[in-house]
Amino acid sequence: MSKLVPPHGNGRLNPLLAPEAERAGALERARQLRKVPMSSREVSDLLMLGMGAYTPLTGFMDEADWRGSCLDMKTAEGQFWPIPITLSCESDLARGIGIGEEVALVDGDGAIFGTLAVTEKYAIDRELECTNVFRTADTAHPGVEKVMRQGAVNLAGPVTTLSEGHYPETYPGLYYRPADTRARFQDLGWTTVAAFQTRNPMHRSHEYLAKIAVEICDGLLVHQVLGALKPGDIPAEVRVAAIDALVTNYFVPGTVIQAGYPIEMRYAGPREALLHAVFRQNFGCSHLVVGRDHAGLGDYYGPLDAHHIFDQIDKGSMEIQPLKIDITFHCYKCDGMATGRTCPHGEGDRLAISGTGLRRMFADAEPIPKEFSRPEVLDVLRAYYDGAGST
């Protein structure tokens, strides 16, 4: 019997990907169905449903679950779920779709990714969703902009995922489903596992957070975003190489697994930190590292808002626990990485470290202090930026 934290909800993973032996026939049948186009975010959500990462959800949310998730972070049945998972549709297309109809779900190129058995159609209140989930209706926020741009009607119902897209082939040895990570953790004898969320190569602050987690748990899952990011973010394959260089040279062998998953970032700050915790529990993680400005963007959220929200939800909402770590920096007087809880020195002695700052230094061809990133990581990133500048 597994000693890992159980999946969210009823304790059983609920992957919605059709068995491989059935997919060819199901895809052939889906070609005869009415097609509903998905945004890139909706494709990523369908993939997460397919792999079981969104356990216990069975598909795209109906109006009661959507509203409950927006307002109370709970479905109509009381299941904790902090961000709505929905499928939008243009009004003209929605009018022709009947309740009980099965539709094919396609990406922007028309490739079929799954099917939906429609149980409900409902108009959405975009402003209600944005002000609750993102704490803003400012369309300069990329998550808000996507909600405001989506169709006026949501289609609800159970889904069957029929494709995992390019991810298994593009990221062999990195693309793990929740059942895969759980099996891997058990093989290693891990019972407590910390997840480290990243959409950036790991700099010294990331390394410091990760090593705190390794001190507390049996192992660390460096779990990076493989879905669409915002302009300026570093491509996944470059991040993978940079993180490999860091783990190989600066972590004890057998303490870290690097993996990726197909979500698209919403940049919803505190709410997204909760979503990250929920589905990391499905991957078998007992803890989530929550550092500065987790899943944040610009000044929309305070640097520690994602810490505070874990104290505001009902006890027992989920079993995974946050590892809340203060803002990290290099202190010249301490001569090492520190946080506000461990370092007594002033701002003048501190070097703030961030992925944004690292990208800016590369873009401006500035010298990068050794305190900012390991040389092996900088070598990988320098090759990427040199190549990008020559194209």
C-alpha positions as CSV (number, residue, x, y, z in Angstrom):
1,M,0.0,0.0,0.0
2,S,1.3,3.4,-1.0
3,K,2.5,5.7,1.8
4,L,2.4,8.7,-0.5
5,V,-0.2,11.5,0.1
6,P,-3.5,10.3,-1.6
7,P,-4.9,12.1,-4.7
8,H,-7.2,15.0,-4.2
9,G,-10.8,14.3,-3.6
10,N,-11.8,10.7,-3.1
11,G,-8.2,9.4,-3.0
12,R,-8.2,7.8,-6.4
13,L,-6.6,9.2,-9.6
14,N,-9.1,9.9,-12.3
15,P,-7.2,10.1,-15.7
16,L,-9.5,10.8,-18.6
17,L,-7.2,9.7,-21.4
18,A,-8.7,7.0,-23.5
19,P,-6.8,3.7,-23.4
20,E,-4.3,3.6,-26.3
21,A,-6.0,0.6,-27.9
22,E,-9.2,2.5,-28.2
23,R,-7.9,5.9,-29.4
24,A,-7.7,5.2,-33.1
25,G,-11.4,4.1,-33.3
26,A,-12.5,7.0,-31.0
27,L,-10.6,9.5,-33.2
28,E,-12.3,8.2,-36.3
29,R,-15.7,8.6,-34.6
30,A,-14.8,12.1,-33.4
31,R,-14.1,13.2,-37.0
32,Q,-17.8,12.8,-37.7
33,L,-18.8,15.1,-34.8
34,R,-19.4,18.8,-34.6
35,K,-16.1,20.6,-33.9
36,V,-15.6,23.0,-31.0
37,P,-12.3,25.0,-31.2
38,M,-10.3,25.4,-28.0
39,S,-7.9,28.1,-26.9
40,S,-4.3,27.1,-26.0
41,R,-5.3,27.3,-22.3
42,E,-8.3,25.0,-22.9
43,V,-6.1,22.5,-24.7
44,S,-3.7,22.5,-21.8
45,D,-6.6,22.0,-19.3
46,L,-7.9,19.1,-21.4
47,L,-4.4,17.5,-21.3
48,M,-4.2,18.0,-17.5
49,L,-7.7,16.3,-17.2
50,G,-6.5,13.5,-19.5
51,M,-3.4,12.7,-17.4
52,G,-5.3,12.8,-14.1
53,A,-3.6,15.9,-12.8
54,Y,-7.0,17.6,-12.3
55,T,-8.4,14.7,-10.3
56,P,-11.3,14.4,-9.2
57,L,-12.7,16.6,-12.0
58,T,-14.5,14.6,-14.8
59,G,-14.6,17.3,-17.4
60,F,-15.3,21.0,-18.0
61,M,-17.3,22.7,-15.2
62,D,-21.0,23.4,-15.2
63,E,-22.3,26.8,-14.1
64,A,-22.7,25.9,-10.4
65,D,-19.2,24.5,-10.2
66,W,-17.8,27.5,-12.2
67,R,-19.5,30.0,-9.9
68,G,-18.5,28.1,-6.8
69,S,-14.9,27.9,-7.9
70,C,-14.8,31.6,-8.6
71,L,-16.5,32.8,-5.4
72,D,-15.8,30.2,-2.7
73,M,-13.1,28.0,-4.3
74,K,-15.4,25.0,-4.0
75,T,-17.5,23.1,-6.5
76,A,-21.3,22.7,-5.9
77,E,-20.6,19.5,-4.0
78,G,-18.1,21.2,-1.7
79,Q,-14.9,19.9,-3.3
80,F,-12.1,22.4,-2.9
81,W,-11.1,23.8,-6.3
82,P,-9.5,27.3,-6.5
83,I,-9.6,28.1,-10.3
84,P,-12.5,27.3,-12.7
85,I,-11.7,24.8,-15.5
86,T,-14.0,25.7,-18.3
87,L,-14.5,25.4,-22.1
88,S,-15.8,28.5,-23.9
89,C,-17.7,28.7,-27.2
90,E,-18.9,31.5,-29.5
91,S,-22.6,32.1,-29.2
92,D,-23.4,31.2,-32.8
93,L,-21.8,27.8,-32.5
94,A,-23.3,27.2,-29.0
95,R,-26.8,27.8,-30.3
96,G,-26.5,24.8,-32.7
97,I,-25.2,22.4,-30.0
98,G,-27.8,20.3,-28.2
99,I,-27.8,19.1,-24.7
100,G,-26.7,15.5,-24.8
101,E,-24.7,16.0,-28.0
102,E,-21.2,14.8,-28.2
103,V,-18.7,17.2,-29.8
104,A,-15.1,17.0,-30.9
105,L,-12.6,19.3,-29.2
106,V,-10.0,20.7,-31.6
107,D,-7.0,23.0,-31.3
108,G,-6.3,26.0,-33.4
109,D,-5.0,23.9,-36.2
110,G,-8.1,21.6,-36.2
111,A,-6.4,18.6,-34.6
112,I,-8.8,16.6,-32.4
113,F,-7.7,16.4,-28.8
114,G,-10.8,14.9,-27.3
115,T,-14.6,14.8,-27.0
116,L,-17.1,16.4,-24.7
117,A,-20.6,15.1,-23.9
118,V,-22.5,18.3,-23.4
119,T,-24.6,18.5,-20.3
120,E,-25.1,22.2,-20.0
121,K,-24.6,25.5,-21.8
122,Y,-24.4,28.8,-19.8
123,A,-23.4,32.4,-20.3
124,I,-20.4,33.5,-18.4
125,D,-19.7,36.7,-16.3
126,R,-16.2,37.5,-17.4
127,E,-15.7,40.3,-14.9
128,L,-16.9,38.1,-12.0
129,E,-14.4,35.5,-12.9
130,C,-11.5,37.9,-13.3
131,T,-12.0,40.0,-10.2
132,N,-12.3,36.9,-8.1
133,V,-9.6,34.7,-9.6
134,F,-7.1,37.3,-10.7
135,R,-8.1,40.1,-8.3
136,T,-8.2,42.4,-11.3
137,A,-10.1,43.0,-14.5
138,D,-7.2,44.8,-16.1
139,T,-6.8,43.4,-19.6
140,A,-3.0,44.2,-19.5
141,H,-2.9,41.1,-17.3
142,P,-2.4,38.1,-19.7
143,G,-4.7,35.8,-17.8
144,V,-7.5,38.4,-17.7
145,E,-7.0,39.2,-21.3
146,K,-7.6,35.5,-22.2
147,V,-10.8,35.3,-20.2
148,M,-12.1,38.6,-21.6
149,R,-11.4,37.4,-25.2
150,Q,-13.0,33.9,-24.8
151,G,-16.4,33.0,-26.2
152,A,-19.6,34.2,-24.4
153,V,-20.9,30.7,-23.6
154,N,-19.4,27.8,-21.6
155,L,-20.0,24.2,-22.5
156,A,-20.0,21.7,-19.6
157,G,-19.8,18.0,-19.4
158,P,-17.5,15.0,-19.1
159,V,-14.6,14.7,-21.4
160,T,-12.5,11.9,-23.0
161,T,-9.0,13.0,-24.0
162,L,-7.8,11.3,-27.2
163,S,-4.4,12.9,-27.7
164,E,-1.5,14.1,-25.5
165,G,-0.2,16.3,-28.4
166,H,3.5,16.6,-29.0
167,Y,4.6,16.4,-25.3
168,P,5.5,12.7,-24.9
169,E,7.7,12.8,-28.0
170,T,9.1,16.3,-27.5
171,Y,10.0,15.7,-23.9
172,P,10.9,12.0,-23.5
173,G,12.1,11.2,-20.0
174,L,10.6,14.5,-18.8
175,Y,6.8,14.1,-19.5
176,Y,5.5,12.3,-16.4
177,R,1.8,11.7,-15.7
178,P,0.7,11.6,-12.0
179,A,0.7,7.7,-12.0
180,D,4.3,7.9,-13.3
181,T,5.6,10.2,-10.6
182,R,3.9,8.2,-7.9
183,A,5.5,5.0,-9.2
184,R,8.9,6.7,-9.4
185,F,8.6,8.0,-5.8
186,Q,7.7,4.6,-4.5
187,D,10.6,3.0,-6.4
188,L,12.9,5.5,-4.7
189,G,11.4,4.8,-1.3
190,W,10.2,8.4,-0.9
191,T,7.1,9.0,1.2
192,T,7.4,12.8,1.5
193,V,8.1,14.8,-1.6
194,A,8.3,18.5,-2.2
195,A,7.3,20.0,-5.5
196,F,9.2,23.0,-6.8
197,Q,7.2,24.9,-9.4
198,T,9.2,26.8,-12.1
199,R,8.9,28.4,-15.4
200,N,12.5,29.7,-15.3
201,P,15.9,28.2,-15.2
202,M,17.0,27.8,-11.6
203,H,19.1,30.6,-10.2
204,R,20.7,30.7,-6.8
205,S,17.5,31.7,-5.0
206,H,15.7,28.8,-6.6
207,E,18.6,26.5,-5.6
208,Y,18.4,27.7,-2.0
209,L,14.6,27.1,-1.8
210,A,15.1,23.6,-3.3
211,K,17.7,22.6,-0.9
212,I,15.6,23.7,2.1
213,A,12.9,21.4,0.7
214,V,15.4,18.5,0.3
215,E,16.4,18.9,4.0
216,I,12.7,18.5,5.0
217,C,11.4,15.9,2.6
218,D,12.7,12.6,1.2
219,G,13.0,14.1,-2.3
220,L,12.3,17.0,-4.6
221,L,10.3,17.1,-7.8
222,V,11.5,20.0,-9.9
223,H,8.2,20.4,-11.9
224,Q,8.3,22.8,-14.7
225,V,5.8,24.3,-17.1
226,L,5.8,22.9,-20.6
227,G,2.7,24.7,-21.9
228,A,2.5,28.2,-23.3
229,L,4.3,31.0,-21.4
230,K,4.4,34.7,-21.8
231,P,6.7,36.6,-24.3
232,G,10.3,36.7,-23.0
233,D,10.2,33.5,-21.0
234,I,12.9,31.0,-21.8
235,P,11.9,27.9,-23.8
236,A,11.4,24.7,-22.0
237,E,14.2,22.8,-23.7
238,V,16.7,25.5,-22.5
239,R,15.3,25.4,-19.0
240,V,15.7,21.6,-18.9
241,A,19.3,21.8,-19.9
242,A,20.0,24.5,-17.4
243,I,18.3,22.7,-14.5
244,D,20.1,19.5,-15.5
245,A,23.4,21.3,-15.2
246,L,22.4,22.6,-11.7
247,V,21.1,19.3,-10.4
248,T,24.1,17.3,-11.7
249,N,26.7,19.6,-10.2
250,Y,25.1,20.9,-7.0
251,F,22.6,18.3,-5.6
252,V,23.2,14.9,-4.0
253,P,22.4,12.1,-6.5
254,G,19.0,10.5,-5.9
255,T,17.4,13.5,-4.2
256,V,15.9,15.3,-7.2
257,I,13.7,14.3,-10.1
258,Q,13.1,16.8,-12.9
259,A,9.7,16.5,-14.7
260,G,7.4,18.7,-16.8
261,Y,3.7,19.0,-17.3
262,P,1.5,20.6,-20.0
263,I,-0.3,23.4,-18.1
264,E,-0.5,26.9,-19.5
265,M,0.3,29.6,-16.9
266,R,-2.6,31.9,-15.9
267,Y,-0.4,34.2,-13.7
268,A,-3.2,34.2,-11.1
269,G,-0.8,34.6,-8.2
270,P,-2.3,33.3,-4.9
271,R,-5.2,31.4,-6.5
272,E,-2.8,29.7,-8.9
273,A,-0.5,28.8,-6.0
274,L,-3.5,26.8,-4.6
275,L,-4.2,25.2,-7.9
276,H,-0.5,24.2,-8.1
277,A,-0.8,22.6,-4.7
278,V,-4.0,20.7,-5.6
279,F,-2.6,19.0,-8.7
280,R,0.9,18.4,-7.1
281,Q,-1.0,16.3,-4.5
282,N,-2.3,14.3,-7.4
283,F,1.3,13.8,-8.6
284,G,2.1,12.4,-5.2
285,C,3.7,15.4,-3.5
286,S,3.2,16.1,0.2
287,H,4.6,19.6,0.1
288,L,4.8,22.6,-2.3
289,V,7.6,25.1,-2.1
290,V,5.9,28.6,-2.1
291,G,8.5,31.3,-2.4
292,R,8.3,35.0,-3.4
293,D,5.5,36.0,-5.8
294,H,4.5,32.4,-6.7
295,A,2.7,32.4,-10.1
296,G,2.6,36.2,-9.9
297,L,3.1,38.9,-12.5
298,G,4.3,42.5,-12.1
299,D,2.6,44.4,-9.2
300,Y,-0.8,42.6,-9.3
301,Y,0.0,40.7,-6.2
302,G,2.1,41.3,-3.1
303,P,5.4,39.2,-2.9
304,L,4.0,37.0,-0.1
305,D,0.3,36.9,-1.0
306,A,0.6,33.3,-2.1
307,H,1.8,32.5,1.5
308,H,-1.2,34.2,3.1
309,I,-3.9,32.5,1.0
310,F,-2.9,29.1,2.4
311,D,-3.9,30.4,5.9
312,Q,-7.3,31.7,4.6
313,I,-8.7,28.5,3.2
314,D,-10.7,26.0,5.2
315,K,-8.7,23.4,7.1
316,G,-8.7,20.1,5.3
317,S,-9.2,21.7,1.9
318,M,-6.3,19.5,0.6
319,E,-3.7,17.3,2.2
320,I,-0.6,18.8,0.6
321,Q,1.2,21.4,2.8
322,P,2.9,24.6,1.7
323,L,6.6,25.2,2.5
324,K,6.3,28.9,2.9
325,I,9.8,30.5,2.5
326,D,10.5,34.2,2.9
327,I,12.1,36.3,0.2
328,T,15.6,35.1,-0.6
329,F,18.7,37.0,-1.5
330,H,22.5,36.9,-1.4
331,C,23.8,38.8,1.6
332,Y,27.4,40.1,1.2
333,K,27.9,40.3,5.0
334,C,26.6,36.8,5.6
335,D,28.5,35.7,2.5
336,G,25.7,33.5,1.3
337,M,22.1,33.0,0.5
338,A,19.6,34.1,3.2
339,T,16.1,35.3,3.9
340,G,14.7,38.1,6.0
341,R,14.2,35.5,8.8
342,T,17.9,34.5,8.9
343,C,19.7,37.7,7.9
344,P,19.9,40.8,10.2
345,H,21.6,43.0,7.6
346,G,20.2,45.9,5.6
347,E,19.1,46.3,2.0
348,G,22.5,47.7,1.1
349,D,24.1,44.4,1.8
350,R,21.6,42.3,-0.2
351,L,21.6,41.3,-3.8
352,A,18.0,40.6,-5.0
353,I,17.9,37.6,-7.4
354,S,15.1,36.9,-9.8
355,G,14.5,35.3,-13.2
356,T,13.4,38.6,-14.6
357,G,16.6,40.2,-13.5
358,L,18.7,37.4,-15.0
359,R,16.8,37.7,-18.4
360,R,17.4,41.5,-18.4
361,M,21.1,41.1,-17.7
362,F,21.4,38.7,-20.6
363,A,19.3,40.9,-22.9
364,D,21.4,44.0,-22.1
365,A,24.7,42.0,-22.2
366,E,25.5,43.0,-18.6
367,P,28.1,41.0,-16.6
368,I,26.3,38.5,-14.3
369,P,27.5,38.3,-10.7
370,K,28.7,34.8,-9.6
371,E,26.2,35.2,-6.7
372,F,23.3,35.2,-9.2
373,S,23.7,31.9,-10.8
374,R,26.0,28.9,-11.1
375,P,28.6,29.0,-13.9
376,E,27.3,25.8,-15.5
377,V,23.8,27.2,-15.7
378,L,25.1,30.5,-17.1
379,D,26.9,28.6,-19.8
380,V,23.7,27.0,-21.0
381,L,21.8,30.3,-20.9
382,R,24.6,32.2,-22.6
383,A,24.6,29.7,-25.5
384,Y,20.8,30.2,-25.9
385,Y,21.0,34.0,-25.8
386,D,24.0,34.1,-28.2
387,G,22.0,31.9,-30.6
388,A,18.9,33.9,-30.2
389,G,20.8,37.1,-31.0
390,S,22.3,35.7,-34.1
391,T,18.9,34.7,-35.7
